[in-house]
């Protein structure tokens, strides 16, 4: 089982739609969680951190469910410019005690006009 | 503004050659990381450093080395380039072990 798993998509949605991505992780000791956005052939850019209480930034809402070990990202009122790959990232201690940043393989989103 | 840069942005080299990829950050971050990204694998950690003179192996470190002589730079060296090392390489830095990472623009390396 992969340490961080995401549905690769692509999710094809019309402009204005609401779309949600989930990501599951296997290490129950994971401590911090993030969503990154990556455009084709570019570097990943931080979209938002994910907190236990959930957090919202404009049209984007992130939630963490520690009991079920998943995080989610909700995008409301999708724009053409939201088309990208969304990477789920989980950070936690590994067996040697060091922190390890684990990336999911990403979910592709295409917003259609 | 603080930033993280990588050079070269594109590199073509031959099998067996030594190659060094540069990474420079002006965030004054202690933590720096090198990843490679290949289709179907996502980002995989090659080496990382938590400070000057500190280096650690990641999950795909074979054939790569790093050194950290100052806070700003973490060069990645491919000792003897192999075709399997054709990839996009990203450098990143962070201010804390659990905090967000900031990425450089990447280096696209082709080994022929």
Backbone of each chain as ProteinMPNN parsed JSONL, in Angstrom:
{"seq_chain_A": "XXXXXXXXXXXXXXXXXXXXXXXXXXXXXXXXXXXXXXXXXXXXXXXXXXXXXXXXXXXXXXXXXXXXXXXXXXXXXXXXXXXXXXXXXXXXXXXXXXXXXXXXXXXXXXXXX", "coords_chain_A": {"N_chain_A": [[0.852, -1.196, 0.0], [0.559, 2.217, -0.85], [2.073, 5.029, 0.823], [0.815, 7.487, 0.685], [-2.125, 8.075, -0.971], [-3.824, 8.944, -3.927], [-6.585, 9.592, -6.1], [-5.882, 9.452, -9.468], [-7.321, 10.751, -11.445], [-8.174, 11.924, -14.804], [-10.199, 14.603, -13.477], [-12.799, 15.947, -15.072], [-14.471, 18.853, -15.282], [-17.179, 21.211, -15.606], [-16.897, 24.8, -15.972], [-17.558, 26.657, -13.028], [-18.482, 24.567, -11.554], [-18.519, 22.489, -8.573], [-15.913, 20.699, -7.099], [-14.395, 17.861, -5.582], [-11.568, 16.456, -3.989], [-10.06, 13.572, -2.609], [-7.639, 12.221, -0.321], [-5.755, 9.621, 0.959], [-3.831, 8.472, 3.768], [-1.242, 6.45, 5.238], [0.306, 6.459, 7.565], [-0.322, 6.774, 10.819], [0.868, 8.463, 12.585], [1.401, 10.807, 11.347], [1.958, 14.321, 11.037], [1.672, 16.843, 9.822], [-0.046, 18.395, 7.09], [-0.684, 19.006, 3.672], [-1.873, 20.708, 0.735], [-0.71, 20.931, -2.514], [-0.344, 22.685, -5.592], [0.301, 21.871, -8.951], [1.328, 22.982, -11.994], [1.587, 22.08, -15.458], [4.771, 20.829, -16.131], [5.933, 22.534, -14.335], [7.102, 23.826, -11.117], [5.922, 22.443, -7.952], [3.525, 24.273, -6.07], [2.65, 25.688, -2.979], [-0.645, 25.322, -2.002], [-2.472, 25.216, 0.158], [-2.185, 24.745, 3.71], [-3.323, 22.077, 5.82], [-5.484, 21.888, 8.454], [-6.492, 20.473, 11.617], [-8.953, 21.459, 12.363], [-10.042, 22.123, 10.013], [-9.884, 24.269, 7.158], [-10.31, 27.273, 5.254], [-9.881, 29.004, 2.203], [-10.832, 31.414, 0.393], [-12.266, 30.154, -2.453], [-11.504, 27.632, -1.864], [-11.501, 24.789, 0.236], [-10.14, 22.921, 2.831], [-9.979, 19.81, 4.509], [-9.334, 17.694, 7.327], [-9.358, 14.388, 8.379], [-8.536, 12.64, 10.947], [-9.173, 10.241, 12.182], [-10.072, 8.549, 10.16], [-7.984, 8.799, 8.511], [-7.67, 10.556, 6.242], [-7.42, 13.314, 3.952], [-9.036, 16.127, 2.493], [-9.895, 18.148, -0.356], [-11.806, 20.786, -1.392], [-13.101, 22.466, -4.117], [-14.802, 25.255, -4.992], [-17.037, 26.797, -7.398], [-15.512, 26.457, -9.867], [-12.791, 27.593, -11.875], [-11.373, 28.195, -15.127], [-8.671, 28.55, -14.811], [-8.078, 26.963, -12.677], [-7.355, 24.522, -13.57], [-5.088, 21.991, -13.273], [-2.616, 19.908, -11.636], [-3.213, 18.455, -8.529], [-1.521, 18.008, -5.601], [-1.292, 15.915, -2.85], [0.16, 16.124, 0.321], [1.913, 14.686, 2.976], [3.308, 14.866, 6.176], [5.387, 13.357, 8.483], [6.875, 11.612, 11.293], [9.324, 9.151, 10.529], [10.479, 5.715, 10.936], [13.087, 6.05, 11.836], [13.004, 8.331, 13.221], [13.214, 10.771, 11.983], [11.712, 13.525, 10.214], [9.528, 13.124, 7.492], [8.563, 13.952, 4.298], [5.917, 13.117, 2.393], [4.749, 12.671, -0.819], [1.713, 12.495, -2.63], [0.781, 11.043, -5.823], [-0.721, 12.772, -7.236], [-3.7, 14.461, -8.414], [-5.338, 15.033, -11.379], [-6.954, 17.877, -12.595], [-9.259, 19.144, -14.877], [-10.775, 21.952, -15.984], [-13.531, 22.786, -17.822], [-14.603, 24.916, -20.449]], "CA_chain_A": [[0.0, 0.0, 0.0], [1.323, 3.458, -0.876], [1.921, 5.813, 2.045], [-0.179, 8.525, 0.387], [-2.82, 7.659, -2.189], [-4.786, 9.869, -4.521], [-7.183, 9.217, -7.383], [-5.132, 10.25, -10.45], [-8.187, 11.502, -12.346], [-8.518, 13.339, -14.611], [-11.537, 15.072, -13.192], [-13.199, 16.948, -16.062], [-15.657, 19.516, -14.739], [-17.475, 22.488, -16.281], [-16.713, 26.023, -15.194], [-18.604, 26.932, -12.056], [-18.818, 23.367, -10.785], [-17.805, 22.193, -7.333], [-15.217, 19.421, -7.235], [-13.714, 17.468, -4.337], [-10.543, 15.411, -4.067], [-9.659, 12.954, -1.351], [-6.3, 11.656, -0.255], [-5.612, 8.81, 2.173], [-2.446, 8.256, 4.19], [-1.146, 5.22, 6.029], [1.031, 6.651, 8.823], [-1.21, 7.451, 11.767], [1.651, 9.442, 13.346], [1.644, 11.985, 10.501], [1.723, 15.508, 11.847], [1.246, 18.016, 9.066], [-0.707, 18.006, 5.856], [-0.714, 20.139, 2.752], [-2.223, 20.557, -0.679], [0.087, 21.713, -3.451], [-0.815, 22.72, -6.972], [1.403, 21.806, -9.911], [0.995, 23.162, -13.402], [2.379, 21.211, -16.33], [6.197, 21.079, -16.273], [6.376, 23.585, -13.415], [7.318, 23.351, -9.754], [4.759, 22.457, -7.059], [3.363, 25.485, -5.265], [1.755, 25.457, -1.854], [-2.005, 25.842, -2.118], [-2.866, 25.48, 1.533], [-1.953, 23.765, 4.752], [-4.581, 21.478, 6.266], [-5.501, 21.834, 9.909], [-7.493, 19.552, 12.176], [-10.252, 22.125, 12.434], [-10.459, 22.482, 8.659], [-9.587, 25.655, 6.841], [-10.889, 27.762, 4.001], [-9.189, 30.136, 1.6], [-11.614, 31.77, -0.778], [-13.076, 29.06, -3.017], [-10.865, 26.369, -1.502], [-11.678, 24.329, 1.609], [-9.413, 21.69, 3.123], [-10.408, 19.148, 5.748], [-8.518, 16.57, 7.786], [-10.05, 13.404, 9.212], [-7.456, 11.796, 11.493], [-9.69, 8.908, 12.526], [-10.132, 7.761, 8.928], [-6.71, 9.052, 7.846], [-7.735, 11.14, 4.909], [-7.614, 14.752, 3.827], [-9.843, 16.449, 1.315], [-9.835, 19.498, -0.906], [-13.028, 21.149, -2.105], [-12.986, 23.687, -4.913], [-16.131, 25.75, -5.408], [-17.069, 27.743, -8.504], [-14.267, 26.185, -10.595], [-12.355, 28.482, -12.948], [-10.474, 27.566, -16.099], [-7.319, 28.648, -14.268], [-7.88, 25.928, -11.652], [-6.857, 23.322, -14.236], [-3.732, 21.707, -12.777], [-2.538, 18.683, -10.839], [-3.239, 18.767, -7.103], [-0.714, 17.034, -4.878], [-1.52, 15.762, -1.413], [1.452, 15.929, 0.975], [1.781, 14.326, 4.389], [4.611, 14.937, 6.836], [5.385, 12.732, 9.795], [8.123, 10.94, 11.651], [9.482, 7.769, 10.099], [10.976, 4.831, 12.002], [14.372, 6.528, 12.356], [12.742, 9.524, 14.017], [13.289, 12.017, 11.216], [10.483, 13.88, 9.524], [9.531, 12.712, 6.096], [7.533, 14.596, 3.504], [5.499, 12.131, 1.395], [3.852, 13.241, -1.832], [0.883, 11.657, -3.478], [1.127, 11.178, -7.238], [-1.46, 13.896, -7.784], [-5.001, 14.33, -9.083], [-5.448, 16.028, -12.456], [-8.234, 18.559, -12.765], [-9.464, 19.951, -16.084], [-12.013, 22.724, -15.945], [-13.915, 22.972, -19.224], [-15.421, 26.111, -20.722]], "C_chain_A": [[0.886, 1.243, 0.0], [1.066, 4.253, 0.389], [0.907, 6.929, 1.884], [-0.822, 8.163, -0.954], [-3.836, 8.697, -2.624], [-5.361, 9.242, -5.781], [-6.505, 10.067, -8.453], [-6.007, 11.1, -11.372], [-7.941, 11.064, -13.787], [-9.99, 13.549, -14.232], [-11.822, 16.172, -14.219], [-14.502, 17.577, -15.591], [-15.916, 20.8, -15.509], [-17.157, 23.659, -15.366], [-17.874, 26.222, -14.242], [-18.974, 25.739, -11.187], [-18.027, 23.33, -9.473], [-17.179, 20.814, -7.477], [-14.459, 19.136, -5.942], [-12.719, 16.353, -4.617], [-10.298, 14.861, -2.679], [-8.261, 12.381, -1.461], [-6.228, 10.848, 1.04], [-4.14, 8.614, 2.48], [-2.389, 7.113, 5.183], [-0.489, 5.412, 7.4], [0.181, 7.457, 9.805], [-0.479, 8.5, 12.596], [1.943, 10.701, 12.527], [1.197, 13.247, 11.221], [1.267, 16.729, 11.067], [0.844, 17.6, 7.657], [-0.862, 19.234, 4.964], [-1.35, 19.729, 1.428], [-1.325, 21.5, -1.477], [-0.586, 21.658, -4.811], [0.406, 22.67, -7.875], [0.857, 21.954, -11.318], [1.994, 22.384, -14.244], [3.825, 21.705, -16.442], [6.707, 22.225, -15.38], [6.566, 22.992, -12.003], [6.013, 23.325, -8.962], [4.73, 23.758, -6.259], [2.339, 25.215, -4.181], [0.408, 26.119, -2.112], [-2.528, 26.187, -0.727], [-2.41, 24.369, 2.453], [-3.309, 23.254, 5.21], [-4.531, 21.305, 7.769], [-6.633, 20.938, 10.392], [-8.885, 20.15, 12.176], [-10.804, 22.443, 11.056], [-10.118, 23.932, 8.393], [-10.047, 25.996, 5.425], [-10.071, 28.947, 3.514], [-9.92, 30.462, 0.309], [-12.475, 30.604, -1.23], [-12.581, 27.679, -2.6], [-11.087, 26.055, -0.03], [-10.942, 23.013, 1.781], [-9.878, 21.133, 4.447], [-9.487, 17.983, 6.037], [-9.382, 15.667, 8.649], [-9.006, 12.417, 9.717], [-7.942, 10.371, 11.77], [-9.69, 7.993, 11.303], [-8.887, 7.953, 8.071], [-6.903, 9.501, 6.395], [-7.843, 12.656, 5.023], [-8.365, 15.02, 2.533], [-9.616, 17.895, 0.901], [-11.094, 19.724, -1.716], [-12.778, 22.458, -2.845], [-14.377, 24.072, -5.384], [-15.974, 26.692, -6.586], [-15.783, 27.636, -9.348], [-14.033, 27.178, -11.73], [-11.459, 27.706, -13.908], [-9.051, 27.516, -15.55], [-7.052, 27.656, -13.141], [-7.36, 24.632, -12.259], [-5.386, 23.123, -13.883], [-3.757, 20.317, -12.159], [-2.419, 19.081, -9.379], [-2.565, 17.63, -6.33], [-1.058, 17.073, -3.393], [-0.166, 15.46, -0.767], [1.236, 15.708, 2.465], [3.178, 14.301, 5.003], [4.521, 14.306, 8.21], [6.688, 12.017, 10.056], [8.163, 9.529, 11.067], [10.139, 6.972, 11.234], [12.282, 5.317, 12.609], [14.218, 7.824, 13.134], [12.843, 10.83, 13.265], [11.955, 12.273, 10.517], [10.609, 13.572, 8.048], [8.314, 13.304, 5.407], [7.156, 13.611, 2.401], [4.48, 12.761, 0.459], [2.975, 12.159, -2.443], [1.273, 11.899, -4.931], [0.28, 12.24, -7.937], [-2.777, 13.517, -8.435], [-5.09, 15.427, -10.125], [-6.853, 16.585, -12.53], [-8.218, 19.334, -14.078], [-10.804, 20.641, -15.95], [-12.332, 23.137, -17.373], [-14.83, 24.179, -19.391], [-16.82, 25.718, -21.169]], "O_chain_A": [[1.852, 1.318, 0.759], [-0.017, 4.174, 0.969], [0.213, 7.282, 2.837], [-0.126, 7.969, -1.95], [-4.591, 9.247, -1.823], [-4.694, 8.451, -6.449], [-6.544, 11.295, -8.363], [-5.527, 12.042, -12.002], [-7.531, 9.923, -13.997], [-10.876, 12.785, -14.614], [-11.155, 17.207, -14.227], [-15.526, 16.898, -15.51], [-14.978, 21.417, -16.015], [-17.149, 23.526, -14.142], [-19.03, 25.988, -14.596], [-19.695, 25.883, -10.2], [-17.028, 24.027, -9.295], [-17.833, 19.872, -7.924], [-13.949, 20.048, -5.291], [-12.995, 15.43, -5.383], [-10.327, 15.597, -1.693], [-7.77, 12.095, -2.553], [-6.601, 11.346, 2.102], [-3.302, 8.593, 1.579], [-3.362, 6.836, 5.884], [-0.709, 4.605, 8.303], [-0.007, 8.662, 9.64], [-1.115, 9.335, 13.239], [2.674, 11.575, 12.993], [0.188, 13.249, 11.926], [0.545, 17.568, 11.605], [1.322, 16.603, 7.114], [-1.133, 20.339, 5.433], [-1.357, 18.555, 1.06], [-1.196, 22.685, -1.168], [-1.301, 20.709, -5.133], [1.414, 23.329, -7.617], [0.035, 21.158, -11.773], [3.099, 22.073, -13.799], [4.069, 22.856, -16.804], [7.764, 22.804, -15.633], [6.237, 21.835, -11.742], [5.096, 24.092, -9.257], [5.765, 24.271, -5.833], [1.3, 24.6, -4.422], [0.329, 27.313, -2.4], [-2.968, 27.309, -0.475], [-2.266, 23.216, 2.048], [-4.327, 23.917, 5.014], [-3.633, 20.648, 8.296], [-7.598, 20.682, 9.672], [-9.878, 19.441, 12.01], [-11.908, 22.972, 10.936], [-10.071, 24.739, 9.321], [-10.155, 25.14, 4.547], [-9.628, 29.783, 4.302], [-9.662, 29.863, -0.736], [-13.318, 30.12, -0.476], [-13.188, 26.669, -2.955], [-10.899, 26.905, 0.84], [-11.1, 22.095, 0.975], [-10.142, 21.877, 5.391], [-8.931, 17.364, 5.129], [-10.066, 16.142, 9.556], [-8.633, 11.478, 9.014], [-7.189, 9.412, 11.604], [-9.35, 6.814, 11.398], [-8.756, 7.33, 7.017], [-6.369, 8.903, 5.461], [-8.289, 13.199, 6.033], [-8.321, 14.221, 1.597], [-9.204, 18.739, 1.697], [-11.413, 18.948, -2.617], [-12.303, 23.433, -2.263], [-15.043, 23.31, -6.084], [-14.925, 27.312, -6.766], [-15.061, 28.619, -9.515], [-14.961, 27.55, -12.449], [-10.866, 26.691, -13.543], [-8.317, 26.559, -15.794], [-5.912, 27.524, -12.695], [-6.962, 23.728, -11.524], [-4.548, 23.981, -14.16], [-4.784, 19.638, -12.159], [-1.615, 19.945, -9.03], [-2.974, 16.471, -6.396], [-1.104, 18.137, -2.775], [0.577, 14.618, -1.27], [0.489, 16.432, 3.122], [4.116, 13.773, 4.406], [3.668, 14.682, 9.014], [7.505, 11.837, 9.153], [7.17, 8.802, 11.104], [10.331, 7.481, 12.339], [12.564, 5.033, 13.773], [15.199, 8.358, 13.651], [12.589, 11.892, 13.833], [11.18, 11.351, 10.266], [11.668, 13.743, 7.445], [7.184, 13.169, 5.878], [7.992, 13.297, 1.554], [3.473, 13.315, 0.9], [3.434, 11.054, -2.734], [2.005, 12.84, -5.237], [0.531, 12.572, -9.095], [-2.947, 12.407, -8.939], [-4.939, 16.608, -9.81], [-7.829, 15.835, -12.528], [-7.284, 20.085, -14.357], [-11.841, 19.991, -15.819], [-11.513, 23.757, -18.051], [-15.716, 24.424, -18.571], [-17.647, 26.588, -21.442]]}, "seq_chain_B": "XXXXXXXXXXXXXXXXXXXXXXXXXXXXXXXXXXXXXXXXXXXXXXXXXXXXXXXXXXXXXXXXXXXXXXXXXXXXXXXXXXXXXXXXXXXXXXXXXXXXXXXXXXXXXXXX", "coords_chain_B": {"N_chain_B": [[12.799, 40.019, -2.824], [12.641, 36.859, -1.169], [13.852, 33.786, -2.562], [14.131, 30.692, -4.42], [16.426, 29.187, -6.461], [17.417, 27.309, -9.368], [19.978, 25.758, -11.286], [21.585, 24.17, -14.105], [18.601, 24.98, -16.064], [17.907, 23.217, -18.004], [19.483, 20.243, -19.09], [21.567, 18.232, -21.018], [23.287, 15.252, -21.02], [25.913, 12.782, -21.267], [25.914, 9.229, -20.762], [27.685, 8.078, -17.949], [29.089, 10.388, -17.373], [29.993, 12.893, -14.941], [27.729, 14.95, -13.237], [26.614, 18.068, -12.004], [24.038, 19.61, -10.284], [22.786, 22.747, -9.467], [21.501, 24.416, -6.559], [20.086, 27.158, -4.998], [19.113, 29.13, -2.308], [17.48, 31.962, -0.893], [16.009, 32.242, 1.346], [17.032, 31.805, 3.797], [16.684, 29.382, 5.01], [17.099, 26.495, 7.061], [16.606, 23.885, 6.267], [16.93, 21.845, 3.456], [16.14, 20.216, 0.35], [16.286, 17.618, -2.112], [14.495, 16.417, -4.861], [13.278, 14.014, -7.223], [11.173, 13.815, -10.073], [9.096, 11.665, -11.719], [6.987, 10.244, -14.232], [4.154, 8.643, -12.928], [5.301, 8.146, -10.489], [5.319, 10.317, -8.828], [6.751, 12.79, -6.63], [9.936, 12.025, -5.454], [12.142, 11.621, -2.745], [15.546, 12.443, -2.747], [18.004, 13.348, -1.459], [18.572, 15.096, 1.647], [19.004, 17.972, 3.8], [19.553, 19.267, 7.02], [20.942, 21.394, 7.858], [24.045, 23.296, 7.833], [26.748, 21.333, 6.82], [25.326, 19.049, 7.361], [23.963, 16.132, 5.976], [21.648, 13.841, 4.504], [20.381, 10.657, 3.465], [17.765, 10.064, 1.148], [14.89, 8.296, -0.133], [15.679, 7.46, -2.686], [18.525, 7.514, -3.138], [20.781, 6.31, -4.279], [23.562, 6.639, -6.39], [23.664, 9.344, -6.302], [24.922, 12.356, -4.74], [25.298, 14.834, -2.138], [26.412, 17.968, -0.785], [26.804, 20.269, 1.909], [27.894, 23.259, 2.413], [27.3, 25.796, 3.127], [24.522, 27.87, 4.228], [22.896, 28.628, 2.089], [23.195, 26.992, -0.211], [22.751, 23.834, -1.866], [24.171, 21.671, -3.644], [23.572, 19.081, -6.035], [25.032, 16.097, -6.971], [25.522, 13.886, -9.622], [27.199, 11.026, -9.758], [28.071, 9.263, -11.79], [26.486, 9.493, -14.522], [23.435, 7.909, -15.428], [21.074, 6.418, -17.718], [18.713, 5.929, -16.433], [18.515, 8.008, -14.718], [17.477, 10.114, -16.028], [15.253, 12.684, -15.731], [13.054, 15.02, -14.025], [14.328, 17.349, -11.835], [13.805, 18.663, -8.659], [14.535, 21.162, -6.33], [14.06, 22.036, -2.92], [13.158, 24.058, -0.067], [12.727, 24.567, 3.475], [11.516, 26.154, 6.46], [11.152, 24.777, 8.774], [11.032, 21.453, 10.24], [8.54, 20.341, 9.974], [7.101, 22.056, 8.477], [5.779, 23.894, 5.594], [7.14, 23.374, 2.302], [9.166, 25.102, -0.058], [9.576, 25.335, -3.484], [12.1, 25.156, -6.04], [12.401, 26.086, -9.579], [12.991, 23.819, -11.025], [15.047, 21.357, -12.743], [15.504, 20.005, -15.845], [16.76, 17.032, -16.728], [18.457, 15.135, -19.093], [19.793, 12.053, -19.869], [21.838, 10.617, -22.147]], "CA_chain_B": [[12.012, 38.901, -2.297], [13.364, 35.593, -1.051], [13.531, 32.867, -3.638], [14.974, 29.512, -4.565], [16.757, 29.065, -7.883], [18.128, 26.103, -9.778], [20.651, 25.848, -12.568], [20.888, 24.761, -15.237], [17.195, 24.596, -16.158], [17.883, 22.048, -18.886], [20.831, 19.694, -19.261], [21.695, 16.949, -21.702], [24.618, 14.729, -20.775], [26.108, 11.406, -21.727], [26.085, 8.188, -19.749], [29.01, 7.968, -17.362], [29.643, 11.696, -17.001], [29.587, 13.479, -13.659], [26.892, 16.134, -13.446], [26.225, 18.742, -10.768], [22.897, 20.521, -10.388], [22.887, 23.74, -8.4], [20.303, 24.915, -5.894], [20.438, 28.305, -4.164], [17.926, 29.759, -1.725], [17.73, 33.173, -0.11], [15.051, 32.247, 2.454], [17.777, 31.547, 5.03], [16.135, 28.161, 5.584], [18.072, 25.465, 7.411], [16.281, 22.598, 5.644], [16.907, 21.817, 1.995], [15.763, 18.896, -0.145], [16.308, 17.339, -3.541], [13.534, 15.414, -5.313], [13.113, 13.771, -8.644], [9.774, 13.558, -10.421], [8.908, 10.847, -12.905], [5.588, 9.857, -14.444], [3.692, 7.477, -12.187], [5.951, 8.017, -9.173], [5.255, 11.517, -8.015], [8.038, 13.323, -6.184], [10.659, 11.117, -4.572], [13.219, 12.322, -2.054], [16.874, 11.922, -3.066], [18.827, 13.7, -0.299], [18.123, 16.289, 2.331], [19.955, 18.532, 4.759], [18.916, 20.084, 8.052], [21.808, 22.502, 8.216], [25.396, 23.257, 7.269], [27.522, 20.102, 7.037], [24.436, 17.912, 7.604], [23.327, 15.565, 4.792], [20.971, 12.581, 4.781], [19.872, 9.976, 2.281], [16.34, 9.855, 0.997], [14.496, 6.961, -0.579], [16.275, 7.077, -3.971], [19.814, 8.213, -3.075], [21.871, 5.616, -4.981], [24.07, 7.317, -7.576], [23.629, 10.793, -6.069], [25.513, 12.847, -3.505], [25.134, 16.259, -1.872], [27.236, 18.538, 0.275], [26.216, 21.53, 2.385], [28.988, 24.039, 3.001], [26.723, 27.037, 3.636], [23.07, 27.783, 4.375], [22.171, 28.945, 0.868], [23.387, 26.11, -1.368], [22.808, 22.376, -1.734], [24.36, 21.093, -4.981], [23.331, 17.644, -6.2], [25.968, 15.536, -7.939], [25.352, 12.534, -10.139], [28.585, 10.595, -9.841], [28.266, 8.684, -13.12], [25.094, 9.574, -14.974], [22.831, 6.735, -16.07], [19.833, 6.777, -18.417], [17.623, 5.863, -15.453], [18.488, 9.272, -13.983], [16.735, 11.092, -16.818], [14.137, 13.047, -14.865], [12.994, 16.425, -13.622], [14.84, 17.455, -10.476], [13.361, 19.846, -7.926], [15.115, 21.496, -5.038], [13.09, 22.711, -2.06], [13.657, 24.432, 1.255], [11.687, 24.863, 4.458], [12.022, 26.772, 7.672], [11.03, 23.852, 9.9], [10.937, 20.056, 9.808], [7.152, 19.96, 9.679], [6.453, 23.141, 7.761], [5.654, 23.819, 4.142], [8.362, 23.482, 1.527], [9.116, 25.978, -1.22], [10.303, 24.648, -4.54], [12.72, 25.83, -7.162], [11.707, 25.882, -10.852], [13.286, 22.501, -11.577], [16.043, 21.117, -13.783], [15.148, 18.846, -16.68], [18.016, 16.366, -17.079], [18.376, 14.006, -20.024], [21.046, 11.304, -19.96], [21.738, 9.853, -23.405]], "C_chain_B": [[12.868, 37.641, -2.226], [12.927, 34.645, -2.157], [14.451, 31.66, -3.568], [15.185, 29.295, -6.055], [17.529, 27.784, -8.137], [18.814, 26.366, -11.114], [21.46, 24.579, -12.822], [19.404, 24.374, -15.226], [17.022, 23.36, -17.04], [19.323, 21.569, -19.068], [20.725, 18.381, -19.997], [23.123, 16.479, -21.48], [24.695, 13.288, -21.241], [26.265, 10.458, -20.546], [27.531, 8.152, -19.269], [29.624, 9.287, -16.932], [29.169, 12.102, -15.608], [28.839, 14.778, -13.942], [26.562, 16.742, -12.087], [25.102, 19.729, -11.06], [22.939, 21.466, -9.193], [21.518, 24.124, -7.862], [20.722, 26.007, -4.919], [19.174, 28.94, -3.625], [18.332, 30.957, -0.869], [16.695, 33.333, 1.001], [15.757, 32.174, 3.8], [17.194, 30.333, 5.775], [17.257, 27.185, 5.921], [17.866, 24.187, 6.599], [16.215, 22.723, 4.127], [16.775, 20.388, 1.526], [15.974, 18.81, -1.654], [15.327, 16.208, -3.831], [13.723, 15.17, -6.804], [11.646, 13.442, -8.903], [9.708, 12.829, -11.749], [7.442, 10.46, -13.001], [5.264, 8.606, -13.633], [4.299, 7.309, -10.811], [5.764, 9.231, -8.299], [6.652, 11.984, -7.656], [8.688, 12.355, -5.207], [11.912, 11.813, -4.033], [14.557, 11.645, -2.338], [17.808, 12.109, -1.876], [18.209, 14.916, 0.375], [19.158, 16.712, 3.365], [19.206, 19.414, 5.741], [19.804, 21.238, 8.502], [23.184, 22.313, 7.618], [26.13, 22.004, 7.753], [26.65, 18.891, 7.38], [23.863, 17.426, 6.279], [22.76, 14.199, 5.147], [20.443, 11.984, 3.492], [18.357, 9.893, 2.315], [16.072, 8.477, 0.43], [15.146, 6.514, -1.879], [17.664, 7.719, -4.106], [20.94, 7.552, -3.874], [22.262, 6.361, -6.248], [24.108, 8.827, -7.454], [24.382, 11.138, -4.787], [25.248, 14.337, -3.375], [26.156, 16.68, -0.838], [26.653, 19.889, 0.656], [27.308, 22.306, 3.107], [28.517, 25.398, 3.51], [25.207, 26.883, 3.681], [22.354, 27.851, 3.033], [22.179, 27.862, -0.21], [23.384, 24.632, -1.0], [22.944, 21.788, -3.132], [24.155, 19.584, -4.956], [24.254, 17.128, -7.297], [25.555, 14.123, -8.323], [26.753, 12.033, -10.465], [28.933, 10.092, -11.237], [26.875, 8.525, -13.723], [24.658, 8.309, -15.715], [21.521, 7.154, -16.719], [18.633, 6.765, -17.472], [17.513, 7.145, -14.623], [17.938, 10.42, -14.829], [15.453, 11.411, -16.063], [14.07, 14.565, -14.749], [13.373, 16.481, -12.154], [14.387, 18.778, -9.847], [14.118, 19.953, -6.611], [14.053, 22.221, -4.229], [13.764, 23.103, -0.755], [12.479, 24.684, 2.183], [12.329, 25.404, 5.717], [11.946, 25.864, 8.89], [10.827, 22.45, 9.364], [9.524, 19.667, 9.404], [6.428, 20.998, 8.845], [6.426, 22.951, 6.265], [7.01, 23.985, 3.479], [8.119, 24.386, 0.327], [10.07, 25.424, -2.275], [10.952, 25.594, -5.528], [12.02, 25.458, -8.458], [12.004, 24.557, -11.533], [14.384, 22.512, -12.615], [15.627, 19.867, -14.536], [16.442, 18.235, -17.198], [17.733, 15.184, -17.999], [19.746, 13.361, -20.115], [20.946, 10.397, -21.177], [22.777, 8.734, -23.455]], "O_chain_B": [[13.702, 37.385, -3.095], [11.791, 34.693, -2.626], [15.399, 31.607, -2.785], [14.223, 29.228, -6.821], [18.199, 27.248, -7.253], [18.301, 27.099, -11.96], [21.969, 23.971, -11.881], [19.004, 23.515, -14.441], [16.105, 22.563, -16.84], [20.252, 22.368, -19.184], [19.91, 17.524, -19.658], [24.069, 17.228, -21.726], [23.686, 12.662, -21.564], [26.7, 10.857, -19.466], [28.47, 8.189, -20.064], [30.603, 9.288, -16.185], [28.093, 11.708, -15.16], [29.255, 15.59, -14.768], [26.265, 16.022, -11.134], [25.202, 20.565, -11.957], [23.107, 21.035, -8.052], [20.523, 24.156, -8.587], [21.618, 25.798, -4.102], [18.261, 29.256, -4.387], [19.376, 30.959, -0.217], [16.521, 34.427, 1.537], [15.149, 32.451, 4.835], [17.212, 30.274, 7.004], [18.232, 27.056, 5.181], [18.828, 23.487, 6.28], [15.531, 23.594, 3.589], [17.228, 19.458, 2.192], [15.854, 19.803, -2.372], [15.32, 15.182, -3.15], [14.253, 16.007, -7.533], [10.968, 12.864, -8.054], [10.2, 13.313, -12.769], [6.743, 10.361, -11.992], [6.014, 7.63, -13.654], [3.878, 6.443, -10.043], [6.04, 9.16, -7.102], [7.625, 11.611, -8.311], [8.059, 11.919, -4.243], [12.633, 12.494, -4.762], [14.691, 10.431, -2.191], [18.344, 11.135, -1.346], [17.437, 15.662, -0.228], [20.045, 15.95, 3.749], [18.343, 20.203, 5.357], [19.453, 21.974, 9.424], [23.463, 21.299, 6.977], [26.123, 21.675, 8.939], [27.179, 17.815, 7.66], [23.322, 18.232, 5.521], [23.313, 13.485, 5.983], [20.102, 12.7, 2.551], [17.749, 9.681, 3.365], [16.924, 7.591, 0.501], [15.174, 5.318, -2.166], [17.935, 8.398, -5.096], [21.964, 8.19, -4.119], [21.412, 6.678, -7.08], [24.529, 9.52, -8.38], [24.471, 10.324, -3.867], [25.005, 15.023, -4.368], [26.699, 15.851, -0.106], [26.071, 20.577, -0.184], [27.607, 22.04, 4.271], [29.242, 26.077, 4.237], [24.67, 25.875, 3.222], [21.321, 27.208, 2.849], [21.269, 27.813, -1.039], [23.932, 24.226, 0.025], [21.938, 21.438, -3.75], [24.512, 18.905, -3.993], [24.262, 17.651, -8.411], [25.275, 13.282, -7.469], [27.414, 12.567, -11.356], [29.969, 10.454, -11.795], [26.18, 7.543, -13.462], [25.404, 7.732, -16.507], [20.92, 8.146, -16.308], [17.661, 7.492, -17.677], [16.53, 7.342, -13.909], [17.934, 11.57, -14.389], [14.655, 10.516, -15.784], [14.904, 15.291, -15.291], [12.815, 15.758, -11.329], [14.561, 19.853, -10.421], [14.31, 18.973, -5.892], [13.231, 22.944, -4.791], [14.802, 22.556, -0.384], [11.372, 24.978, 1.732], [13.501, 25.159, 6.006], [12.58, 26.127, 9.912], [10.494, 22.262, 8.194], [9.333, 18.767, 8.586], [5.248, 20.828, 8.538], [6.971, 21.985, 5.73], [7.907, 24.64, 4.01], [7.021, 24.431, -0.228], [11.219, 25.09, -1.984], [10.44, 26.675, -5.817], [11.135, 24.602, -8.453], [11.347, 24.202, -12.511], [14.631, 23.519, -13.28], [15.423, 18.807, -13.945], [17.14, 18.843, -18.009], [16.879, 14.346, -17.713], [20.74, 14.028, -20.401], [20.084, 9.52, -21.241], [22.839, 7.993, -24.435]]}, "name": "protein", "num_of_chains": 2, "seq": "XXXXXXXXXXXXXXXXXXXXXXXXXXXXXXXXXXXXXXXXXXXXXXXXXXXXXXXXXXXXXXXXXXXXXXXXXXXXXXXXXXXXXXXXXXXXXXXXXXXXXXXXXXXXXXXXXXXXXXXXXXXXXXXXXXXXXXXXXXXXXXXXXXXXXXXXXXXXXXXXXXXXXXXXXXXXXXXXXXXXXXXXXXXXXXXXXXXXXXXXXXXXXXXXXXXXXXXXXXXXXXXXX"}
